[in-house]
């Protein structure tokens, strides 16, 4: 069984070249765009690797956004004022095809 590191911010030492997931778009985002988006601060990209490895096996990307008051459900509109509300958006989520056949992926080293 493999042991995974907890998610960490994308860094230069992380190897992205071999990453492939079922979605061509998700693969392209990580391999071609993620470093630039992360570097500019537009998006924060977090990656998961196996212990003592640099190859990325999974990732997710967060970015900040806002929701117009009119677009919010009534429950969230109450007390929100008249201004757009800031929200955190899970922009992307992907894992490598090599992980899809594993029965369970347990973060045994995250503690």
C-alpha positions as CSV (number, residue, x, y, z in Angstrom):
1,X,0.0,0.0,0.0
2,X,1.2,3.5,-0.8
3,X,1.4,6.3,1.6
4,X,0.5,9.8,0.6
5,X,1.7,13.2,1.8
6,X,-0.9,15.7,2.9
7,X,-1.9,18.2,0.2
8,X,0.6,21.0,-0.1
9,X,1.0,24.1,-2.3
10,X,2.3,23.5,-5.8
11,X,6.1,24.1,-5.9
12,X,8.9,23.9,-8.5
13,X,10.0,20.6,-7.2
14,X,6.7,18.9,-8.0
15,X,6.8,16.8,-11.2
16,X,3.8,17.3,-13.4
17,X,4.9,15.8,-16.7
18,X,3.6,12.3,-16.1
19,X,0.2,13.3,-14.7
20,X,-2.7,11.9,-16.7
21,X,-6.3,11.7,-15.6
22,X,-9.5,10.7,-17.4
23,X,-10.3,14.3,-18.3
24,X,-8.1,15.8,-20.9
25,X,-9.1,19.3,-19.6
26,X,-8.1,18.4,-16.0
27,X,-4.8,17.0,-17.2
28,X,-4.1,20.1,-19.3
29,X,-5.0,22.5,-16.5
30,X,-2.4,20.9,-14.2
31,X,0.3,20.3,-16.7
32,X,0.1,23.5,-18.8
33,X,-1.7,26.2,-16.7
34,X,-1.4,25.5,-13.0
35,X,2.1,26.8,-12.3
36,X,1.3,30.1,-14.0
37,X,-2.1,30.5,-12.3
38,X,-0.7,29.6,-9.0
39,X,2.3,31.9,-9.4
40,X,0.1,34.9,-10.2
41,X,-2.0,34.3,-7.1
42,X,-5.2,33.9,-9.1
43,X,-5.6,30.3,-8.0
44,X,-4.0,28.3,-5.2
45,X,-3.1,24.8,-6.4
46,X,-2.6,22.0,-3.9
47,X,-1.0,18.7,-4.9
48,X,-0.7,15.3,-3.3
49,X,2.4,13.0,-3.8
50,X,3.4,9.7,-2.5
51,X,5.9,9.8,0.4
52,X,9.4,10.7,-0.7
53,X,8.3,11.2,-4.3
54,X,7.8,14.4,-6.4
55,X,5.4,13.0,-9.0
56,X,1.9,14.5,-8.5
57,X,-0.9,11.9,-8.1
58,X,-3.8,14.3,-7.3
59,X,-4.5,18.0,-7.1
60,X,-7.2,20.5,-6.4
61,X,-7.3,24.2,-7.2
62,X,-9.1,26.9,-5.1
63,X,-9.9,30.4,-6.2
64,X,-11.8,33.3,-4.8
65,X,-15.0,34.4,-6.4
66,X,-18.1,36.4,-5.5
67,X,-21.9,35.7,-5.7
68,X,-24.4,38.4,-6.5
69,X,-27.1,38.7,-3.8
70,X,-29.8,37.9,-6.3
71,X,-28.1,34.6,-7.2
72,X,-28.0,33.4,-3.6
73,X,-30.8,31.2,-2.0
74,X,-33.1,33.1,0.4
75,X,-31.5,31.5,3.4
76,X,-28.1,33.0,2.5
77,X,-29.5,36.4,1.4
78,X,-30.6,37.2,5.0
79,X,-28.0,39.4,6.6
80,X,-25.8,39.5,3.6
81,X,-26.3,43.2,2.9
82,X,-26.5,44.6,-0.6
83,X,-23.1,43.7,-1.9
84,X,-21.7,40.6,-3.7
85,X,-20.6,38.0,-1.2
86,X,-17.1,36.5,-1.3
87,X,-16.9,32.8,-1.8
88,X,-14.2,30.2,-2.1
89,X,-14.6,28.1,-5.2
90,X,-13.2,24.6,-5.8
91,X,-12.1,25.3,-9.3
92,X,-10.5,21.9,-10.3
93,X,-10.1,18.5,-8.8
94,X,-8.2,15.6,-10.4
95,X,-6.2,12.4,-9.7
96,X,-4.0,10.4,-11.9
97,X,-5.2,7.3,-13.8
98,X,-2.8,5.2,-11.8
99,X,-4.9,5.8,-8.7
100,X,-8.2,4.9,-10.1
101,X,-7.7,1.1,-9.8
102,X,-6.7,1.2,-6.2
103,X,-9.4,-0.1,-3.9
104,X,-8.8,2.6,-1.3
105,X,-6.5,5.6,-1.0
106,X,-5.8,6.2,2.7
107,X,-3.7,9.1,3.9
108,X,-1.8,6.9,6.2
109,X,1.0,9.5,6.7
110,X,-1.1,12.6,7.1
111,X,-1.1,12.5,10.9
